[in-house]
Amino acid sequence: MKDFLWGGASASYQCEGAWQEDDRVESMWDHYLHENNLENGDVASDHYHRFEEDIRMMKEGGQNAYRLSLAWPRIIKNREGEINQKGISFYRRVFETCRKYDIEPFVTVYHWDLPQYLEEKGGWLNEETAYAYEHYAKVCFEAFHDLVKEWVTFNEPKWFVCSGYLIGNYPPCHKSPQDTITAAFNVMYASALGVKAFREGKYPGKIGIVHSFTPINGVDGTLATKIAMRYADNYCNNWILDTAAKGEIPIDLLTTLSKKYDLSMITEKHLKVIKENKVDFLGLNYYSRALVKPYSSGETTLVVNNSGKKGKGTSKVIIKDWFEQVYDPNSTYTEWDTEIYPKGLQEGLKEVWEKYHLPIYITENGVGMYEDVTVDQVQDDYRIEFMNDHINAMLNAKDDGVDIRGYFAWSPFDLYSWKNGCEKRYGLVAIDFDHGLVRKPKKSYFWYKEMIESNAETIKRKRL
Ligand code: BG6
């Protein structure tokens, strides 16, 4: 496991806080959460002021890498593209601290915090946002290339595009298949423009994309189920992975969509940029798989459980004429209806490797739980079991020849979990948001340290 990255992953809006400090401008998330009086990330983990402590704790916890994202609203002040030097200096201090502790920074350019000034001009529905992203990405490469060698264009296009434009539970809260297609295309185009800027600038290092990976299983082996699986795979995975890794949007997906929707924004000029600017690696965030059956009846239904109460906001996915997601009564689910299924990671990694033959990083993996953090040490044995079983799954895939280069726990410390607020906790370090944001390592933090120092020898291994 020489040179393997063992780290933790976070995102700017979810941990930094300091939302008005050093001339940071409003993001679409600030705007939406404030307008609707919802729990927000104004303070979050206060990482903006405590990053040194957080990075030091990662180092002391045996980790050698930190995946984090840059906040566009800290770096670019306005639609004219003016640079905020205070934002640049902040991130330089963060990266210098990483280097001081021998922690490899693994940097995501965009993790959902679009400046509100761009959202007001149509956000991802406007092609101009892709060009604004290209400018922003160039500014980042130029400002940090001496400190950062691992870059990611976007975090999870599937998740933020479908949540924001189809399901409507994330800003800008649209529920429109046409808007989903337009936004999805503009995001994938922007990602290719980011890769293009990186190549043209001849910056050192590598650039990839991070995807919310959902391997697809079928309820049986019938042809109808196989067709449903292909629809589900196109919806969940292929439009990101094929486009970023092969430079091709799946043709059967385009054919199906073209029968009902306007695809005139996809021109030869755009396809050329996408074809010529493929990524160097794939980052896969793994939380769960999808078990699917053929579509039977009813309208498209997409319900996400943000309630944290099993059976209340129970998740449901039906895409009319395509597929239905089903729940396995024999499996285990969290309070947010996420199935715990490590085997999906083992099998999924092999599929992705066979399809794309690109190096892979597990860029997020973890379990969200309610926890009492007023105790001296959170005894999160469930998290230890979860991580053991998923790292085991990853090692099995590695043994089978998949080129896996790193694993990042989501998350190195507790942070703000979007619509689930701060009480859905993923951290290896507890943060008491109500009492001075004190940091206390959980049991899993020490388990992870020992596992890394043993070179993964302490993982309880089994074939899945
Ligand atoms: C991924 C995101 O979707 O999963 C993170 O990259 C997110 O930003 C994480 O927080 C866990 O999801 P959630 O909704 O439980 O916070």
Boltz pocket constraint, residues with backbone or C-beta under 6 A from the ligand:
constraints:
  - pocket:
      binder: B
      contacts: [[A, 11], [A, 14], [A, 155], [A, 156], [A, 159], [A, 212], [A, 285], [A, 364], [A, 368], [A, 410], [A, 416], [A, 417], [A, 418], [A, 419], [A, 420], [A, 424]]
      max_distance: 6.0
